[in-house]
C-alpha cells in the first residue's frame, strides 16, 4: 500500500491506494453535487504528497474534476509549471525567484538548496526546494471513514415541490458534512 495526498479544493486529507492509478483522469464533479447545483467538491488533486496533491488541485479548471499525479509523474508534471503554481510559494516568493531567473518549478528543483535559502530565507528556501522536487516533510495520514453515515428528513405530507425537496436535500447534505468534519475548537470561555 502506498500513501497518497488528496487535496479537496484546499482541504488536504490522506488516502491509501493499492497500486496503479485509479483516478488518473479529469472528470466532472460527482453527479450528486451537480444535482444540488453547488460546487461543494469541485477540484480533487491526488498525488504522492500533500504538496503535489494541492498543486494538482489548483491545476484543474472549472467546472472542476479529478487530477491524479502518480509518483513517477510528479517530477515531470511539476517541472513544467510556473514557479507561482507550486503549492506553498506565495506571490512575493515567486517574484523574488523570477527576479533571479527561476521561472519554473523545474528550474527551482535544479537550483542548489543553499542558493534558494539565500534568496528566500533558511526554512522557506529549504521547503521551496523540497516541494519543487516533490518532497513534502508533512506525513500523509490516512483517515478512516465510517462504514456509513445517514441523516434523515421527513415532510409533513407528500410533496412535489421541487424547491422544498432541493432545500431539504441541501440541509441534509450540510448536516451530513458537518458530522464528517472534526469538531472545531470554539472560542475560549470568558474568564471571571
VEXMI-553876 format. One record per residue: residue number from 1; x, y, z of N, C-alpha, C in turn. Coordinates in steps of 0.001 Angstrom, whole numbers, plus 500000, padded with zeros to 6 digits. Layout:
// VEXMI-553876
<NUM <X Y Z> <X Y Z> <X Y Z>>
...
This chain:
// VEXMI-553876
<1 <500826 498816 500000> <500000 500000 500000> <500868 501244 500000>>
<2 <500470 502232 499208> <501223 503476 499136> <500353 504607 499650>>
<3 <500953 505491 500401> <500208 506645 500889> <500096 507671 499780>>
<4 <498989 508378 499742> <498781 509418 498737> <498145 510617 499398>>
<5 <498507 511786 498961> <497889 513008 499454> <496701 513343 498583>>
<6 <495668 513831 499174> <494472 514215 498447> <494121 515626 498857>>
<7 <493909 516508 497885> <493506 517868 498194> <492125 518078 497610>>
<8 <491162 518337 498454> <489789 518533 498023> <489507 520021 498005>>
<9 <490009 520688 496996> <489775 522112 496876> <490308 522886 498059>>
<10 <491435 522517 498583> <492048 523223 499692> <492025 522474 501004>>
<11 <491264 521406 501113> <491217 520616 502339> <492050 519369 502125>>
<12 <493225 519318 502706> <494108 518171 502495> <493651 516998 503343>>
<13 <493767 515803 502795> <493412 514587 503519> <494355 513498 503067>>
<14 <494355 512402 503754> <495208 511285 503355> <494371 510138 502858>>
<15 <494985 509327 502009> <494283 508159 501495> <495309 507079 501212>>
<16 <494894 505844 501307> <495745 504732 500913> <495263 504239 499564>>
<17 <496198 504039 498663> <495846 503475 497370> <496643 502209 497196>>
<18 <496044 501253 496576> <496729 499984 496380> <497052 499826 494919>>
<19 <498287 500189 494561> <498775 500025 493196> <498015 500816 492165>>
<20 <498659 501101 491060> <498006 501693 489917> <497593 503131 490111>>
<21 <496787 503589 489198> <496339 504969 489146> <494827 504970 488990>>
<22 <494077 504782 490095> <492645 504562 489981> <491874 505744 489415>>
<23 <492346 506967 489605> <491595 508124 489143> <492439 508997 488233>>
<24 <493267 508424 487396> <494179 509196 486570> <493483 509878 485407>>
<25 <492483 510664 485689> <491745 511334 484630> <491143 512621 485179>>
<26 <490741 513467 484274> <489961 514633 484657> <488513 514285 484382>>
<27 <487635 514688 485249> <486237 514371 485037> <485361 515358 485760>>
<28 <484062 515270 485547> <483150 516205 486189> <483016 515905 487667>>
<29 <482539 516878 488438> <482283 516611 489852> <481222 515534 489989>>
<30 <481123 514913 491152> <480121 513867 491343> <478713 514345 491013>>
<31 <477927 513451 490442> <476582 513796 489988> <475703 514333 491112>>
<32 <475868 513814 492316> <475043 514285 493431> <475275 515767 493690>>
<33 <476515 516222 493532> <476800 517630 493765> <476248 518486 492631>>
<34 <476263 517945 491418> <475651 518671 490319> <474155 518799 490533>>
<35 <473523 517749 491078> <472099 517779 491364> <471775 518907 492338>>
<36 <472638 519075 493321> <472419 520152 494278> <472662 521520 493657>>
<37 <473413 521555 492577> <473726 522820 491956> <474776 523602 492715>>
<38 <475557 522910 493536> <476557 523577 494365> <477946 523044 494072>>
<39 <478956 523924 494073> <480331 523452 493885> <480956 523035 495206>>
<40 <480333 522075 495911> <480846 521659 497209> <482192 520964 497088>>
<41 <482388 520219 496020> <483622 519468 495820> <483950 519577 494340>>
<42 <484646 520651 493939> <484826 520853 492518> <486197 520435 492017>>
<43 <487210 520416 492850> <488556 520079 492411> <489174 519056 493358>>
<44 <489612 517946 492799> <490261 516925 493606> <491620 516638 492991>>
<45 <492674 516897 493758> <494025 516572 493331> <494541 515415 494156>>
<46 <495110 514416 493497> <495638 513242 494187> <497100 513098 493782>>
<47 <497974 512950 494770> <499386 512826 494465> <500129 512128 495580>>
<48 <501441 511901 495373> <502230 511166 496358> <502535 511955 497629>>
<49 <502262 513260 497633> <502469 514065 498838> <501387 515135 498902>>
<50 <501273 515765 500049> <500269 516809 500222> <500538 517950 499242>>
<51 <501800 518334 499070> <502137 519432 498160> <501779 519107 496718>>
<52 <502099 517914 496261> <501787 517532 494888> <500270 517484 494692>>
<53 <499542 516968 495677> <498088 516890 495579> <497474 518289 495540>>
<54 <497945 519188 496390> <497407 520545 496410> <497741 521284 495122>>
<55 <498939 521076 494590> <499318 521694 493322> <498455 521143 492194>>
<56 <498196 519846 492201> <497336 519230 491186> <495929 519799 491266>>
<57 <495421 519962 492473> <494080 520501 492667> <493954 521888 492063>>
<58 <494986 522700 492201> <494958 524066 491680> <495051 524109 490155>>
<59 <495467 523020 489513> <495612 522995 488062> <494319 522636 487344>>
<60 <493285 522279 488075> <492022 521856 487463> <491195 523094 487153>>
<61 <490768 523199 485910> <489974 524357 485507> <488486 524080 485711>>
<62 <487677 525146 485828> <486241 524982 486022> <485637 524172 484887>>
<63 <484625 523404 485114> <483820 523297 486322> <484401 522380 487376>>
<64 <485595 521868 487191> <486212 521018 488197> <486442 519620 487680>>
<65 <486959 518786 488561> <487214 517407 488196> <488256 516790 489100>>
<66 <488876 515736 488619> <489855 514978 489385> <491144 514923 488570>>
<67 <492274 515161 489216> <493571 515034 488565> <494481 514239 489478>>
<68 <494987 513138 488970> <495893 512284 489726> <497293 512411 489153>>
<69 <498260 512590 490033> <499663 512600 489639> <500333 511464 490401>>
<70 <500838 510482 489668> <501499 509340 490295> <502907 509747 490718>>
<71 <503542 508969 491599> <504918 509290 491991> <505874 509367 490797>>
<72 <505646 508548 489775> <506510 508545 488604> <506314 509795 487747>>
<73 <505137 510393 487799> <504827 511569 487000> <505162 512871 487718>>
<74 <505343 512830 489031> <505420 514056 489831> <506503 515011 489348>>
<75 <507717 514546 489158> <508817 515440 488775> <508541 516108 487430>>
<76 <508088 515342 486441> <507818 515915 485121> <506648 516883 485140>>
<77 <505573 516504 485839> <504396 517370 485891> <504698 518673 486612>>
<78 <505446 518588 487714> <505788 519803 488459> <506763 520677 487675>>
<79 <507725 520082 486996> <508781 520835 486314> <508227 521809 485280>>
<80 <507111 521467 484647> <506553 522312 483585> <505772 523503 484106>>
<81 <505436 523499 485385> <504590 524559 485942> <505388 525828 486217>>
<82 <504722 526986 486126> <505386 528208 486565> <505602 528152 488070>>
<83 <506627 528827 488546> <507021 528713 489952> <505885 529132 490892>>
<84 <505057 530088 490484> <503965 530529 491361> <502843 529503 491475>>
<85 <502821 528493 490604> <501796 527450 490671> <502099 526397 491729>>
<86 <503322 526370 492249> <503695 525369 493255> <503052 525726 494589>>
<87 <502323 524780 495159> <501666 524995 496444> <502708 525371 497498>>
<88 <502455 526450 498219> <503370 526893 499261> <504234 528069 498845>>
<89 <504259 528395 497546> <505016 529551 497065> <504049 530718 496941>>
<90 <504299 531741 497721> <503449 532933 497680> <503893 533889 496595>>
<91 <503103 534949 496371> <503423 535892 495306> <504761 536611 495511>>
<92 <505093 536938 496745> <506363 537624 496996> <507548 536696 496740>>
<93 <507425 535437 497183> <508500 534478 496929> <508647 534231 495428>>
<94 <507528 534109 494727> <507578 533889 493280> <508246 535071 492582>>
<95 <507966 536296 493030> <508579 537480 492422> <510100 537471 492622>>
<96 <510548 537100 493829> <511995 537031 494086> <512632 535977 493195>>
<97 <512016 534819 493100> <512574 533752 492268> <512619 534162 490801>>
<98 <511552 534806 490317> <511533 535262 488919> <512601 536323 488673>>
<99 <512810 537205 489648> <513860 538232 489506> <515237 537606 489299>>
<100 <515440 536411 489820> <516719 535715 489675> <516689 534677 488560>>
<101 <515665 534750 487693> <515618 533875 486524> <515043 532501 486762>>
<102 <514451 532272 487936> <513846 530965 488241> <512350 531096 487965>>
<103 <511957 530728 486740> <510578 530931 486300> <509720 529684 486393>>
<104 <510325 528508 486475> <509536 527277 486503> <509923 526433 487716>>
<105 <509050 525508 488060> <509303 524602 489182> <510506 523717 488871>>
<106 <510682 523349 487596> <511831 522541 487205> <513151 523251 487465>>
<107 <513198 524554 487161> <514414 525325 487445> <514641 525436 488943>>
<108 <513561 525630 489703> <513675 525710 491161> <514234 524401 491725>>
<109 <513797 523281 491193> <514291 521975 491656> <515765 521777 491315>>
<110 <516223 522406 490227> <517609 522224 489789> <518594 523129 490529>>
<111 <518100 524202 491122> <518980 525139 491831> <519385 524518 493165>>
<112 <520657 524660 493560> <521078 524108 494852> <520260 524711 496005>>
<113 <519908 523890 496992> <519110 524390 498118> <519739 525594 498819>>
<114 <521052 525630 498913> <521700 526754 499604> <521447 528075 498878>>
<115 <521363 528043 497551> <521081 529257 496785> <519657 529735 497049>>
<116 <518700 528800 497032> <517301 529166 497278> <517136 529652 498722>>
<117 <517871 529078 499643> <517807 529536 501037> <518311 530964 501158>>
<118 <519345 531328 500394> <519832 532711 500429> <518799 533671 499852>>
<119 <518053 533215 498853> <517051 534082 498221> <515796 534242 499066>>
<120 <515307 533147 499632> <514022 533159 500335> <514137 533094 501848>>
<121 <515313 532818 502358> <515471 532604 503794> <515631 531113 504054>>
<122 <516180 530776 505212> <516533 529399 505545> <515417 528387 505390>>
<123 <514408 528490 506225> <513343 527485 506230> <512507 527555 504952>>
<124 <512135 528773 504533> <511313 528931 503331> <512045 528406 502099>>
<125 <513340 528670 502005> <514111 528185 500866> <514229 526677 500849>>
<126 <514424 526091 502022> <514530 524630 502130> <513206 523980 501728>>
<127 <512088 524520 502232> <510776 523965 501895> <510475 524133 500407>>
<128 <510793 525293 499847> <510525 525529 498423> <511295 524537 497560>>
<129 <512554 524305 497894> <513360 523350 497131> <512795 521938 497267>>
<130 <512450 521554 498483> <511877 520218 498687> <510565 520070 497932>>
<131 <509690 521057 498032> <508392 520974 497355> <508573 520902 495842>>
<132 <509526 521656 495302> <509778 521610 493856> <510252 520231 493415>>
<133 <510888 519512 494309> <511366 518157 493997> <510336 517092 494359>>
<134 <509155 517520 494798> <508099 516575 495152> <508239 516003 496543>>
<135 <509114 516588 497344> <509339 516115 498710> <508527 516981 499660>>
<136 <507764 516350 500512> <506955 517080 501487> <507172 516436 502850>>
<137 <507713 517194 503813> <508001 516594 505117> <506759 516255 505937>>
<138 <505633 516811 505555> <504405 516520 506302> <503918 515128 505960>>
<139 <503620 514337 506970> <503149 512984 506670> <501715 513001 506149>>
<140 <501434 512097 505243> <500069 511891 504790> <499460 510890 505752>>
<141 <498428 511304 506428> <497812 510464 507445> <496449 510013 506941>>
<142 <496316 508736 506622> <495005 508252 506181> <493986 508379 507306>>
<143 <492818 508798 506926> <491732 508900 507888> <490727 507798 507608>>
<144 <490361 507099 508640> <489353 506057 508476> <487977 506716 508460>>
<145 <487234 506456 507424> <485883 506981 507326> <484913 505940 507858>>
<146 <483804 506386 508387> <482828 505414 508874> <482282 504582 507715>>
<147 <481858 503361 508043> <481325 502471 507021> <480098 503080 506347>>
<148 <479300 503812 507108> <478144 504500 506543> <477748 505639 507474>>
<149 <477026 506549 506922> <476502 507673 507701> <475176 508065 507073>>
<150 <474262 508476 507886> <472944 508829 507370> <472361 509987 508161>>
<151 <471569 510777 507469> <470759 511815 508093> <469366 511683 507503>>
<152 <468395 512162 508208> <467017 511934 507818> <466208 513218 507852>>
<153 <465225 513274 506977> <464311 514410 506938> <462928 513874 506582>>
<154 <461920 514374 507241> <460543 513962 506949> <459729 515185 506553>>
<155 <458885 515001 505585> <457949 516050 505203> <456629 515772 505917>>
<156 <455886 516799 506219> <454593 516614 506897> <453609 515873 506003>>
<157 <453715 516078 504705> <452876 515357 503741> <453657 515178 502454>>
<158 <453168 514364 501565> <453849 514153 500278> <453968 515486 499555>>
<159 <455095 515680 498907> <455285 516949 498210> <455895 516715 496838>>
<160 <455487 517521 495896> <456070 517525 494560> <456783 518849 494309>>
<161 <456873 519659 495346> <457504 520967 495233> <459017 520791 495119>>
<162 <459571 521080 493930> <460999 520904 493688> <461852 521768 494595>>
<163 <461421 522994 494867> <462199 523893 495721> <462281 523353 497147>>
<164 <461189 522828 497648> <461196 522267 499004> <462086 521027 499074>>
<165 <462021 520190 498038> <462863 518987 498024> <464344 519361 497941>>
<166 <464683 520346 497092> <466086 520785 496998> <466568 521391 498308>>
<167 <465714 522187 498961> <466098 522795 500239> <466333 521721 501292>>
<168 <465471 520709 501318> <465643 519617 502274> <466918 518836 501968>>
<169 <467180 518587 500696> <468383 517855 500311> <469641 518644 500667>>
<170 <469602 519945 500453> <470742 520786 500817> <470968 520756 502330>>
<171 <469907 520846 503105> <470026 520779 504560> <470624 519448 505003>>
<172 <470179 518357 504380> <470715 517040 504718> <472193 516941 504360>>
<173 <472582 517478 503208> <473987 517431 502802> <474864 518224 503770>>
<174 <474386 519380 504201> <475137 520201 505154> <475260 519481 506494>>
<175 <474166 518891 506973> <474213 518167 508254> <475149 516969 508177>>
<176 <475110 516236 507063> <475978 515077 506898> <477441 515518 506827>>
<177 <477708 516589 506095> <479071 517109 506019> <479589 517559 507367>>
<178 <478737 518204 508157> <479139 518673 509486> <479474 517496 510397>>
<179 <478764 516389 510246> <479057 515204 511068> <480379 514563 510700>>
<180 <480816 514717 509436> <482043 514090 508979> <483291 514900 509327>>
<181 <483129 516190 509570> <484277 517040 509896> <484634 516913 511358>>
<182 <485938 517014 511656> <486321 517024 513067> <485806 518310 513712>>
<183 <485459 518251 515005> <484935 519455 515644> <485990 520551 515702>>
<184 <485532 521780 515460> <486436 522925 515550> <486493 523394 516990>>
<185 <487683 523800 517413> <487757 524354 518774> <486988 525671 518809>>
<186 <486160 525816 519796> <485361 527035 519943> <486169 528156 520559>>
<187 <485576 529317 520673> <486274 530411 521322> <486505 530103 522790>>
<188 <487569 530652 523346> <487828 530370 524758> <486714 530913 525638>>
<189 <486443 530203 526705> <485411 530644 527646> <485874 531922 528331>>
<190 <484948 532838 528567> <485344 534074 529241> <485813 533771 530654>>
<191 <486901 534408 531034> <487415 534214 532382> <486691 535152 533346>>
<192 <486553 534692 534562> <485828 535512 535559> <486773 536135 536498>>
